[in-house]
Amino acid sequence: MSKVLDNYSYPVKFIDAVWGKGLTNLDELTKHQVGSLKPGEVGCFLSHCKAYEAISQHPPNVWGLILEDDVILDNDWDTRLLKAMKQIPQADILSCGMDTSAKFFEAIGSDVSSKITNSIDKVFSSDLVESAPRLATHAIAYTPHGARNIIKQLGDIETAIDVQLYYDRVKLSRYALRKGFASQNNAKYNSTIQN
């Protein structure tokens, strides 16, 4: 990821990931879990929390873009991101990735269909939709306000980060690119999050 981002002049801050297998208080962290969580999923959850905390400290109108380490960016990602941000009147979250959750859950052998409600996106422009929550966390931009509210919303670790974020307990202003510029590298579905 650092090699890709070196080609751009944007300020970049790498957040050290939390290694789930190294957690000594895993039982305490997951005492409110629904189903079972792998140590890697807990580490991913906590890593995202560290990123939200960093973004929450930004000046009011300075977005933060979270890119997971297994993300693949389209060549024109930065142009599309800036264009989208100029179109959004007021927002907390901009989903920039392609929602490939069905493929992900199939790959890991999980069925969460009973936990997911159907929501309908509303077309905002040729590039954007006013978005329902997404089951994809690999490329999302947050405002500091959005990051602070996500921190409040999350509370205890109940399930994987993307599923827990799907349940929008705090109503946030969400948008998504109609055609995302980021996807997950399917070859990395055997990454540490699955262990």
C-alpha angles and dihedrals in degrees: 000000000000091000091053094047094045087076091066134066096226119122107255128196119187115211115212108240121236110243104223096201089056094058112112094189098052094130092052093046093051101039090117096045123139107219118342127316126203118227089248091057090052090049090050091050092051092044090056090049089055090052093048090051091052092049092046088065094057120109111272100268099034111107124209122214117210113205118181118222094251096055124124114205126208114238093250096045096122094050091049092047094052092045091051094048091054090055097051112092098197126345145154101203137027115190108210102174135085109257102235096159095130090059091045095052090045090052094052094040098243129135114204096159091114090058097049124084121204117247129178124228118223118223110245101170140335088281104034145048129198093246141223113216114289132222093224128086101170096102120015131144119213135189115224088252090052092047092050091050092047088054090052092046098051101061113154122013105260103155142341113323096249094049092046091049089050090070098075101206091162110048107236131182103252132186131174135194110253087223111028121221096211134060135176120256101246090205088067095060085102088059126128092278089073093054 
